[in-house]
Amino acid sequence: MDDLDLSEALKVERMGHKIRDIRGVYKHVSPQAREALRAGLQELWKASLRERAALCPHSPVPLLDAMLEPYRRTAREDFWRKNVANNVRALSG
């Protein structure tokens, strides 16, 4: 949650805690903050699938394999683009 730069009130609520001092009286979580949390978590999830697909585009776990499917082509293209560029530089160096 720190990576998403969330408000203290949202972090505390999300962890199931309560702010016990006077700040708890005045700090509330807005619908916009909840939407920012949802969108941020969704982006982190997509980034993790992209990174996983780059490491290995398939999984023996059927559910994960199905979730990786949209990222396979992009992962392969990124892999080849990076490796070809590195090899060309190494050969011409």
C-alpha positions as CSV (number, residue, x, y, z in Angstrom):
1,M,0.0,0.0,0.0
2,D,3.0,2.3,0.5
3,D,3.8,1.9,-3.2
4,L,0.4,3.3,-4.1
5,D,0.9,6.4,-1.9
6,L,-2.4,5.9,-0.1
7,S,-3.7,8.0,2.7
8,E,-3.1,6.9,6.3
9,A,-6.9,6.6,6.9
10,L,-7.3,4.2,4.0
11,K,-4.3,2.1,5.0
12,V,-5.5,1.8,8.6
13,E,-9.1,0.9,7.4
14,R,-7.8,-1.7,4.9
15,M,-5.7,-3.4,7.6
16,G,-8.7,-3.6,9.8
17,H,-7.4,-1.2,12.5
18,K,-8.8,1.9,14.0
19,I,-7.2,5.3,14.5
20,R,-7.6,5.7,18.3
21,D,-6.7,9.3,18.8
22,I,-8.4,12.5,17.6
23,R,-7.2,11.9,14.0
24,G,-9.7,9.0,13.9
25,V,-12.6,11.4,14.5
26,Y,-11.7,13.6,11.6
27,K,-10.1,11.3,9.0
28,H,-12.4,9.5,6.7
29,V,-12.0,7.5,3.6
30,S,-13.6,9.0,0.5
31,P,-15.1,7.0,-2.4
32,Q,-12.3,8.5,-4.6
33,A,-9.6,7.1,-2.3
34,R,-11.3,3.7,-2.5
35,E,-11.3,3.9,-6.3
36,A,-7.6,4.9,-6.3
37,L,-6.9,1.9,-4.2
38,R,-8.8,-0.4,-6.5
39,A,-7.2,1.0,-9.6
40,G,-3.7,0.9,-8.0
41,L,-4.1,-2.7,-6.9
42,Q,-5.4,-3.7,-10.4
43,E,-2.3,-2.1,-12.0
44,L,0.0,-3.9,-9.6
45,W,-1.7,-7.2,-10.5
46,K,-1.3,-6.6,-14.2
47,A,2.3,-5.6,-13.8
48,S,3.0,-8.8,-11.8
49,L,1.4,-10.9,-14.6
50,R,3.5,-9.1,-17.2
51,E,6.7,-9.7,-15.2
52,R,5.7,-13.4,-14.6
53,A,5.0,-13.9,-18.3
54,A,8.4,-12.4,-19.1
55,L,10.1,-14.9,-16.8
56,C,8.1,-17.9,-18.1
57,P,5.1,-17.4,-20.3
58,H,3.4,-20.7,-19.2
59,S,2.4,-22.2,-15.9
60,P,1.5,-25.7,-14.9
61,V,-1.3,-24.2,-12.8
62,P,-4.3,-24.0,-15.2
63,L,-5.8,-20.8,-13.6
64,L,-2.5,-18.9,-13.7
65,D,-1.8,-20.2,-17.2
66,A,-5.1,-18.7,-18.4
67,M,-4.3,-15.4,-16.7
68,L,-0.9,-15.2,-18.4
69,E,-2.3,-15.8,-21.8
70,P,-2.9,-12.1,-22.7
71,Y,0.7,-11.3,-21.7
72,R,2.5,-14.1,-23.6
73,R,2.9,-12.3,-26.9
74,T,4.0,-9.0,-25.4
75,A,6.4,-10.8,-23.1
76,R,8.0,-12.7,-26.0
77,E,8.3,-9.5,-28.1
78,D,9.9,-7.6,-25.2
79,F,12.3,-10.5,-24.6
80,W,13.4,-10.7,-28.2
81,R,13.6,-6.9,-28.6
82,K,15.9,-6.6,-25.5
83,N,18.1,-9.6,-26.4
84,V,18.5,-8.7,-30.1
85,A,19.5,-5.1,-29.1
86,N,22.0,-6.4,-26.5
87,N,23.5,-8.9,-29.0
88,V,23.8,-6.3,-31.8
89,R,25.6,-4.0,-29.4
90,A,27.9,-6.8,-28.2
91,L,28.8,-7.8,-31.8
92,S,29.3,-4.3,-33.0
93,G,31.2,-3.2,-29.9
